[in-house]
Amino acid sequence: PCRSVLTVACEQTEVLLFDPISSKHIKTLSEAHEDCVNNIRFLDNRLFATCSDDTTIALWDLRKLNTKVCTLHGHTSWVKNIEYDTNTRLLVTSGFDGNVIIWDTNRCTEDGCPHKKFFHTRFLMRMRLTPDCSKMLISTSSGYLLILHDLDLNKSLEVGSYPILRARRTTTSSDITSSGSSGPRAVGSPCHQSDSGLLSEKHMARSSQREGGSPRNSLEVLTPEVPGERDRGNCITSLQLHPKGWATLLRCSSNTDDQEWTCVYEFQEGAPVRPVSPRCSLRLTHCIEEANVGRGYIKELCFSPDGRMISSPHGFGIRLLGFDAHCSELVDCLPKEASPLKEIRSLYSHNDVVLTTKFSPTHCQIASGCLSGRVSLYQPKF
């Protein structure tokens, strides 16, 4: 958070640490995990967490990197995502076992932290908390986007214990007033299995409707509209949140792996447009087709700290994208229909497929990492 260290998760067992200002290599944690390291999250300016395909999460202290603070055991498959609620100091992780697990870092010891399973869904890909921690978003490999509204992390959720808002398509401006909806779709690709069992018919039949405000942890299930999809289904591989909580950013690939898209969806709050149907929380506002290279690998994109730009892996480089050519705020250039994101600049310095990119939280600087292990840092010329 104080921009003094850039951490890099590697495909094998390593975590690399760099000084982002001087670009100097600080340290390599050569055996941070026993399998691929997937994600890194700072809890404050010194403590950070890593997660891995070895099914564990590790806590580290920048002041003493020779040993882990502790190792957290609870997942049964690859752990892919780490979030942190700064209000409650609860660590939130998700993995390919379909579980979202809450860890109480207030009572952390060398043996680990008290934890509990908070939520479960099949084919879970990514999980994020909004900046104010009022919502949890979960994406699946079968194209669903789940939103838990009025989030309460202290209450574990079992199937049937939470109100379900009706599954439907995300809206565009032309159909906001429409009461029609699309139910869950089954998609049949060897890589993206069907999620037809995500919500059973009996749960859908008694799904609650939103009346004004929703109860704590009410679940909304969406199938986001993706341009060019043509009802073939898609996999939501990357999920990010606007830093001001205005929108969500998705990277989607078609089940036939011949198209890849970056899409921005605006959050729509308020009461339902029609009393017969809950209002869809998201509306597609901007999108752009991606290079669709490096199939099988997830490309992680991000918002800039002010939310005006998006940095997106694009082949052997990255693209800086804006909502318009002047990098205006999203709220100042909301279109009536979904519009293309504007390419501000393309940066190519890698000799392999770029998989991840990140803005510095405090400086005019961007980092990118590619499949062969090269890390590049970019600064604007003034």
C-alpha positions in Angstrom: 0.0 0.0 0.0 2.9 2.4 0.6 4.3 1.5 -2.8 7.7 0.5 -1.3 7.7 -3.1 -2.4 6.4 -4.9 -5.6 5.6 -8.5 -5.0 5.4 -11.1 -7.8 3.7 -14.5 -7.6 5.4 -17.1 -9.7 4.2 -20.3 -11.5 6.5 -22.5 -9.5 7.1 -22.0 -5.7 8.7 -18.6 -5.7 7.7 -15.1 -4.6 9.9 -12.2 -5.8 10.2 -8.8 -4.2 11.4 -5.7 -6.0 11.9 -2.0 -5.3 9.5 -0.5 -7.8 11.3 2.9 -7.8 14.9 1.6 -8.5 13.7 -1.6 -10.2 16.2 -3.5 -8.0 15.5 -7.1 -6.9 15.2 -7.2 -3.1 14.7 -10.9 -2.3 13.4 -14.2 -3.6 11.3 -16.4 -1.4 12.4 -19.6 -3.2 10.1 -22.0 -1.3 7.2 -19.8 -0.4 4.9 -22.7 -1.2 5.1 -26.3 -2.4 3.3 -25.5 -5.7 2.4 -22.5 -7.9 1.9 -19.2 -6.1 -1.3 -17.6 -7.4 -2.1 -14.4 -5.6 -0.6 -11.9 -3.1 -2.5 -9.5 -0.9 -1.1 -6.9 1.5 -3.0 -6.6 4.8 -1.1 -3.5 5.8 2.3 -1.9 5.0 4.2 -4.9 6.4 2.0 -8.0 6.5 1.0 -9.8 3.3 -0.6 -13.1 2.4 0.1 -15.5 -0.4 -2.0 -18.4 -1.7 -1.0 -21.4 -3.7 -2.0 -24.5 -5.6 -0.7 -26.4 -2.6 -4.1 -25.6 -1.0 -2.6 -23.3 1.7 -2.3 -19.6 2.5 0.8 -18.2 4.1 1.2 -15.0 6.1 4.5 -13.0 5.8 6.1 -10.0 7.5 8.4 -7.8 5.4 10.6 -7.3 8.5 11.3 -11.0 8.8 11.1 -12.8 5.5 13.2 -15.8 6.4 10.2 -17.6 7.9 6.4 -17.4 7.5 4.3 -15.9 10.2 2.0 -18.9 9.8 0.5 -21.2 7.3 -3.3 -21.5 7.0 -4.9 -24.9 6.2 -8.6 -25.2 5.2 -9.0 -25.4 1.5 -8.9 -28.8 -0.3 -8.0 -27.5 -3.8 -6.0 -24.7 -5.5 -6.4 -21.4 -3.6 -6.7 -18.6 -6.2 -7.9 -15.4 -4.5 -7.3 -13.4 -1.3 -9.4 -10.4 0.0 -9.2 -8.5 3.2 -11.8 -6.6 5.2 -10.0 -3.8 6.9 -13.0 -3.1 9.1 -13.2 -6.5 10.8 -9.6 -7.6 10.0 -11.0 -10.8 8.5 -9.0 -12.5 5.7 -11.2 -13.9 2.9 -10.0 -16.6 0.5 -11.5 -18.6 -2.3 -10.3 -21.7 -4.2 -11.2 -24.2 -6.9 -12.8 -26.4 -4.2 -15.7 -23.9 -4.5 -15.3 -22.6 -0.9 -15.0 -19.1 0.4 -13.3 -19.2 3.8 -13.1 -16.5 6.5 -9.9 -16.3 8.6 -9.7 -14.4 11.9 -6.3 -12.7 11.8 -7.1 -11.1 15.1 -6.3 -14.5 16.8 -3.5 -15.7 14.5 -0.8 -17.9 16.0 2.1 -19.9 14.6 -0.3 -22.8 14.1 -2.7 -20.7 12.0 -5.9 -18.7 12.4 -9.4 -19.7 13.4 -11.5 -20.1 10.3 -14.9 -21.1 9.0 -16.5 -21.8 5.6 -18.5 -18.8 4.6 -20.0 -19.8 1.2 -19.8 -22.5 -1.4 -20.6 -22.7 -5.1 -19.5 -25.0 -7.9 -17.0 -23.9 -10.6 -15.8 -20.9 -8.6 -13.2 -18.8 -10.4 -12.7 -15.5 -8.6 -14.0 -13.7 -5.6 -13.8 -10.0 -4.7 -15.1 -7.5 -2.1 -16.2 -4.1 -3.0 -14.1 -1.3 -1.5 -16.6 -0.6 1.3 -17.0 -4.4 1.8 -20.7 -4.1 1.4 -20.8 -6.7 -1.4 -19.1 -9.9 -2.4 -18.8 -10.8 -6.1 -18.0 -14.3 -7.2 -17.4 -15.4 -10.8 -17.7 -19.0 -12.2 -16.2 -20.8 -15.1 -19.7 -21.3 -16.5 -20.4 -17.6 -16.9 -22.3 -16.8 -13.7 -21.7 -13.8 -11.6 -22.9 -14.1 -8.0 -23.4 -11.0 -5.8 -24.0 -11.2 -2.1 -25.6 -7.9 -1.1 -25.4 -6.2 2.4 -22.5 -8.5 3.3 -22.2 -9.9 6.8 -19.0 -12.0 7.0 -19.8 -13.1 10.5 -22.7 -15.3 9.3 -21.8 -18.5 7.4 -24.1 -19.3 4.6 -25.5 -22.8 3.8 -27.6 -23.6 0.7 -31.2 -22.3 1.3 -30.2 -20.1 4.3 -30.0 -16.9 2.2 -32.6 -15.1 0.1 -32.0 -15.6 -3.6 -32.7 -12.9 -6.1 -33.8 -14.2 -9.4 -31.1 -15.3 -11.9 -31.2 -13.0 -15.0 -29.1 -11.3 -17.7 -27.3 -8.1 -17.0 -29.2 -5.2 -18.7 -28.3 -2.7 -21.3 -29.9 0.8 -21.4 -32.4 -0.3 -24.0 -33.9 -3.0 -21.8 -33.6 -1.6 -18.3 -37.4 -1.5 -18.1 -37.9 -5.0 -19.3 -39.1 -7.6 -16.8 -37.8 -10.5 -18.8 -34.9 -12.6 -17.6 -32.7 -15.4 -18.6 -32.4 -18.3 -16.3 -29.2 -20.3 -15.6 -27.6 -21.6 -18.8 -25.8 -24.9 -19.2 -22.6 -24.7 -21.2 -20.9 -27.8 -22.5 -17.2 -27.4 -23.1 -14.6 -29.9 -21.9 -12.8 -26.9 -20.2 -15.9 -25.2 -18.8 -18.3 -27.6 -17.3 -22.0 -27.1 -16.9 -23.2 -25.3 -13.8 -26.8 -26.2 -14.2 -26.8 -27.4 -10.5 -25.7 -24.0 -9.2 -29.2 -23.2 -8.1 -31.9 -25.9 -8.1 -35.3 -25.4 -9.5 -36.9 -25.5 -6.0 -34.6 -22.7 -4.8 -35.5 -20.7 -7.9 -39.2 -21.2 -7.4 -39.1 -19.7 -3.9 -36.5 -17.1 -4.7 -37.2 -13.8 -3.0 -37.7 -10.4 -4.7 -36.0 -7.3 -3.5 -38.4 -4.8 -1.9 -36.5 -1.6 -1.3 -33.5 -2.8 0.7 -32.4 -6.5 0.6 -31.7 -8.7 3.7 -28.2 -9.3 4.8 -26.3 -11.7 2.5 -29.0 -11.8 -0.1 -27.8 -13.6 -3.2 -28.2 -12.2 -6.8 -27.3 -14.5 -9.7 -26.4 -12.9 -13.0 -25.3 -14.1 -16.4 -23.4 -11.1 -17.7 -24.1 -10.0 -21.3 -20.9 -10.5 -23.3 -20.5 -9.0 -26.8 -20.2 -11.5 -29.6 -21.1 -14.4 -27.3 -24.2 -15.5 -29.4 -25.4 -17.6 -26.5 -22.4 -19.9 -26.6 -21.6 -19.4 -23.0 -18.5 -17.9 -21.5 -16.0 -18.3 -18.7 -15.4 -15.3 -16.4 -11.6 -15.6 -15.8 -10.8 -12.3 -14.1 -12.8 -10.1 -11.8 -11.9 -6.6 -10.5 -13.7 -3.8 -8.8 -13.7 -0.1 -9.5 -11.7 1.7 -6.7 -14.8 3.8 -5.9 -17.2 0.9 -6.1 -18.9 2.2 -9.2 -18.4 -0.8 -11.5 -17.0 -4.3 -11.9 -14.4 -5.2 -14.6 -14.5 -8.7 -16.1 -12.3 -10.7 -18.5 -14.4 -13.3 -20.3 -13.5 -16.0 -22.8 -16.0 -17.9 -24.9 -16.4 -21.6 -24.3 -15.0 -22.3 -27.7 -11.9 -20.3 -26.8 -12.1 -18.2 -30.0 -13.0 -14.9 -28.4 -11.9 -12.9 -25.4 -13.4 -9.7 -24.0 -12.8 -7.1 -21.4 -16.2 -5.7 -20.1 -17.2 -3.0 -17.7 -20.5 -3.2 -15.8 -22.0 -0.3 -13.9 -23.6 -1.0 -10.5 -27.3 0.0 -10.5 -28.7 0.6 -7.1 -32.2 1.3 -5.9 -35.6 -0.3 -6.0 -36.8 -2.5 -8.8 -38.1 -0.8 -11.9 -41.1 -3.1 -11.9 -42.5 -4.7 -8.8 -42.8 -8.1 -10.5 -39.0 -8.4 -10.9 -35.9 -7.5 -8.9 -33.7 -4.9 -10.6 -30.6 -6.3 -12.2 -27.6 -4.8 -10.3 -25.3 -4.5 -13.2 -25.4 -2.9 -16.7 -22.9 -3.4 -19.4 -21.4 0.1 -20.3 -18.1 -0.5 -22.1 -16.3 -3.5 -23.7 -13.4 -4.3 -26.0 -12.3 -7.5 -27.7 -8.9 -8.8 -26.6 -6.0 -10.6 -28.5 -7.1 -14.1 -27.4 -3.6 -15.4 -27.1 -2.1 -17.7 -24.4 -5.2 -19.8 -24.3 -5.7 -21.6 -21.0 -3.9 -18.9 -19.0 -5.8 -16.3 -17.0 -5.0 -12.7 -17.7 -5.4 -10.4 -14.7 -6.3 -6.8 -15.5 -6.8 -3.8 -13.2 -8.2 -0.3 -12.7 -5.9 2.7 -12.1 -6.1 4.0 -8.5 -8.4 6.8 -9.6 -10.6 4.5 -11.7 -10.1 6.5 -14.9 -8.0 3.9 -16.8 -7.8 0.1 -17.2 -4.6 -1.8 -17.8 -5.2 -5.0 -19.7 -2.8 -7.7 -20.9 -2.8 -7.8 -24.7 -0.7 -10.4 -26.4 3.0 -9.7 -25.6 2.2 -6.4 -24.0 -0.5 -4.3 -22.2 -3.1 -1.8 -23.4 -4.2 1.2 -21.4 -7.9 1.7 -21.9 -10.2 4.6 -21.1 -13.9 5.2 -21.0 -13.3 8.0 -23.6 -10.2 9.4 -25.3 -9.7 11.9 -22.5 -9.6 9.4 -19.6 -12.8 10.9 -18.1 -14.5 9.5 -15.0 -16.9 6.6 -15.7 -19.8 8.6 -14.3 -19.1 11.4 -16.8 -19.3 9.3 -19.9 -22.0 6.6 -19.3 -23.4 5.7 -22.8 -27.0 4.8 -23.6 -25.7 1.7 -25.2 -22.6 -0.4 -24.5 -19.7 1.4 -26.1 -16.1 0.4 -27.0 -13.3 1.1 -24.5 -10.9 3.6 -26.0 -7.2 2.5 -26.4 -5.0 5.2 -24.9 -1.7 3.6 -25.4 -0.2 0.2 -26.1 3.1 -0.9 -24.4 5.0 -4.0 -25.7 8.2 -5.0 -24.0 7.8 -8.8 -23.4 8.8 -11.8 -25.5 6.0 -14.0 -24.1 2.3 -13.7 -23.3 1.5 -11.1 -20.6 -0.6 -12.6 -17.8 -0.8 -9.8 -15.2 -0.6 -6.0 -14.8 -0.9 -3.6 -11.9 -0.9 0.1 -11.3 1.2 1.6 -8.4 -1.2 2.9 -5.8 0.7 6.1 -5.3 3.0 6.8 -8.4 2.6 7.1 -12.1 3.8 3.6 -12.7 2.6 0.3 -14.1 4.0 -3.2 -13.8 3.4 -6.2 -16.0 4.5 -9.8 -15.9 4.7 -12.4 -18.6 4.7 -16.2 -18.9 8.4 -16.5 -19.2 8.9 -14.7 -15.9 10.0 -11.2 -17.0 8.7 -8.2 -15.0 8.5 -4.8 -16.7 8.0 -1.4 -15.1 6.7 1.6 -17.1 6.6 5.3 -16.3 5.3 8.1 -18.4 7.5 10.7 -20.1 6.6 14.2 -19.1 
